[in-house]
Amino acid sequence: MVRSSSPAPSERSRVRRAPARADYDRATIDAILDEALVAHLGFTVDDQPYVIPTLHARIGDEVYVHGSTASRMVKTVGAGVPVCLTATLLDGLVLARSAFNHSMNYRSVVVLGQARYVEGDAERTAAMEALTERLVPGRWAECRPPSRQEMKGTQMLALSLDEASAKVRAGGPVDAAEDYASDAWAGVVPLRLTRGAIEPDEQLRDDIPVPASVEAWVS
């Protein structure tokens, strides 16, 4: 049974392997994209596929990424080639009684489509702010905004969420019936991303305290 009542947005975005783990609800998709710190953007140049890790930020019905105006990724993706953006959150290692049934608990999103160049100063600035806020909420107001020259050297790309799907696994191992009598241990090792101790820049003046946004995010 599919996890959500929403249908797949397109045939090519429909989850085929383990379809019971599919979730096409935008609430699920948005939540995963908003929590994940890294996405991977896949595209092809002259029959050679590339998959680039990148910071991303969602604003409404689009996901934004950015790069240097001179980068191959920006030039290729901005030209309208088909792309695939993925984001994954790893929640645990699933250890089964049999080696074959070992797995992971995860939440993932796949977005298919064609990206567009972000035009106009207002949208470009909003995208840059969203990317900064994606790292630490409240950070945009605490630091210097990008200069005109910095913005000139940066290109923003937006990808619609029209063809997005999520896939989620949760719970313990699923073993073959005959393996439940085994002496092998089985269970789940939870995984989570944790904040470490704050490390001030070595060149930071002694009179500058840790800003409120960073304190709040770490705590």
C-alpha positions in Angstrom: 0.0 0.0 0.0 1.3 3.4 -0.9 2.1 5.7 2.1 0.1 8.6 0.8 -3.2 9.2 -0.9 -1.6 11.5 -3.5 -0.9 9.9 -6.9 2.5 10.1 -8.6 2.8 13.4 -10.4 4.1 11.7 -13.5 4.8 8.2 -14.8 8.6 8.8 -14.7 8.5 10.0 -11.1 6.5 7.0 -9.9 8.4 4.9 -7.4 8.7 1.4 -8.8 11.0 -0.5 -6.4 9.3 -0.9 -3.0 6.3 1.3 -4.0 4.8 0.9 -0.5 7.6 3.3 0.7 6.5 6.0 -1.8 5.0 9.2 -0.6 3.8 11.8 -3.1 2.4 14.2 -0.6 3.9 17.7 -0.8 4.0 18.0 3.0 6.3 15.0 3.2 8.4 16.2 0.2 8.7 19.7 1.6 9.7 18.5 5.1 12.5 16.4 3.8 13.9 19.1 1.5 13.7 21.6 4.3 15.6 19.4 6.8 18.3 18.0 4.4 21.5 20.2 4.4 22.9 18.7 1.1 21.3 17.8 -2.2 22.8 16.2 -5.3 22.1 17.6 -8.7 22.5 15.2 -11.6 22.8 16.1 -15.3 24.6 14.9 -18.5 27.1 16.7 -20.7 28.1 15.0 -24.0 26.8 11.6 -22.7 28.8 11.9 -19.5 26.7 12.0 -16.4 27.7 14.2 -13.4 26.2 14.4 -9.9 27.2 17.5 -8.0 26.6 18.0 -4.2 25.1 21.4 -3.5 23.4 23.6 -0.9 19.7 24.0 -1.7 16.8 25.9 -0.4 13.1 25.6 -1.0 10.8 28.6 -1.5 7.2 27.6 -2.1 7.0 25.3 -5.1 10.6 25.5 -6.2 14.0 24.4 -5.0 16.9 26.9 -5.5 20.6 26.1 -6.0 23.5 28.4 -7.0 26.9 28.3 -8.4 29.5 30.4 -10.2 28.4 31.9 -13.5 31.4 30.2 -15.1 30.7 26.7 -13.7 29.8 23.8 -16.0 26.9 22.9 -13.8 25.3 26.3 -14.0 25.9 26.7 -17.8 24.6 23.2 -18.5 21.6 23.1 -16.2 20.6 26.6 -17.0 20.5 25.7 -20.7 17.4 23.5 -20.0 18.8 20.0 -20.0 16.9 17.4 -17.9 18.1 17.2 -14.3 17.5 15.1 -11.3 17.9 16.6 -7.8 18.0 14.3 -4.8 18.1 14.8 -1.0 18.4 12.1 1.6 18.2 11.9 5.4 19.6 8.8 7.1 17.8 7.8 10.2 19.2 4.5 11.2 21.0 1.2 10.3 18.7 -1.8 10.1 20.5 -4.9 11.2 18.6 -8.1 10.3 19.2 -11.8 11.2 20.3 -12.5 7.6 22.9 -10.4 5.7 20.5 -10.1 2.8 17.8 -8.3 4.8 20.1 -5.6 6.2 18.9 -2.1 5.3 18.7 1.5 6.4 15.9 3.8 7.6 15.8 6.9 5.5 13.8 9.7 4.0 14.6 10.8 0.5 13.3 13.0 -2.3 13.8 12.9 -6.0 12.9 15.9 -8.2 12.9 15.7 -12.0 12.6 18.5 -14.4 14.4 21.4 -16.1 15.8 24.2 -14.1 15.5 27.9 -15.0 17.8 30.8 -14.5 16.6 33.1 -11.8 16.3 36.6 -13.3 15.6 39.9 -11.5 17.4 41.4 -8.5 14.5 40.8 -6.1 14.2 37.0 -6.8 18.0 36.6 -6.9 18.3 38.3 -3.5 15.5 36.3 -2.1 17.1 33.1 -3.2 20.5 34.1 -1.7 18.7 34.9 1.5 17.0 31.5 1.5 20.2 29.7 1.0 21.9 31.6 3.8 18.9 31.0 6.1 19.0 27.3 5.2 22.3 27.0 7.0 21.3 28.9 10.2 18.0 30.6 10.5 18.4 34.3 11.3 21.9 34.4 9.9 21.0 36.7 6.9 20.4 39.7 9.2 23.6 39.2 11.1 26.1 39.3 8.3 27.0 41.5 5.4 24.7 41.0 2.4 26.3 40.1 -1.0 27.9 42.9 -2.9 26.8 43.7 -6.5 30.1 42.1 -7.7 29.4 38.9 -5.7 25.9 38.7 -7.0 27.2 39.3 -10.6 29.5 36.3 -10.2 26.7 34.0 -8.9 24.0 32.4 -10.8 20.8 31.1 -9.2 18.8 28.2 -10.6 15.3 27.2 -9.7 13.7 23.8 -10.2 10.0 23.2 -9.9 8.6 20.6 -7.6 6.0 19.5 -10.1 7.7 16.1 -10.5 8.8 15.3 -7.0 8.5 12.1 -5.1 9.5 10.9 -1.6 10.6 7.5 -0.5 10.7 6.5 3.2 11.7 3.5 5.2 11.1 3.2 8.9 10.9 0.4 11.5 12.8 -2.7 12.2 14.3 -5.5 10.1 12.0 -7.7 8.1 13.4 -11.3 8.0 12.4 -14.5 6.4 10.1 -16.6 8.6 12.7 -19.2 9.2 15.3 -16.7 10.4 13.3 -15.5 13.5 14.5 -18.6 15.4 18.1 -17.6 14.7 20.6 -16.7 17.4 21.7 -13.6 15.4 20.9 -10.3 17.0 18.6 -8.0 15.1 17.5 -4.4 15.6 18.1 -0.8 14.6 21.0 1.6 15.3 19.5 5.1 15.2 21.5 7.8 13.5 21.2 11.6 13.7 23.1 14.7 12.8 24.3 16.5 15.9 25.7 20.0 16.5 29.3 20.2 17.8 31.0 22.8 20.0 31.1 26.3 18.3 34.6 27.1 16.9 35.1 30.9 16.5 37.3 32.0 13.6 40.9 32.4 14.7 40.9 36.0 13.4 37.7 36.9 15.2 38.0 39.9 17.6 37.6 39.0 21.2 34.8 41.5 21.8 32.5 39.8 19.2 30.1 37.4 20.9 28.5 34.3 19.3 25.3 35.7 17.5 21.9 34.8 18.7 21.1 32.7 15.5 24.1 30.4 16.1 23.4 30.1 19.8 19.8 29.1 19.1 20.7 26.7 16.3 23.4 24.9 18.4 21.2 24.7 21.5 
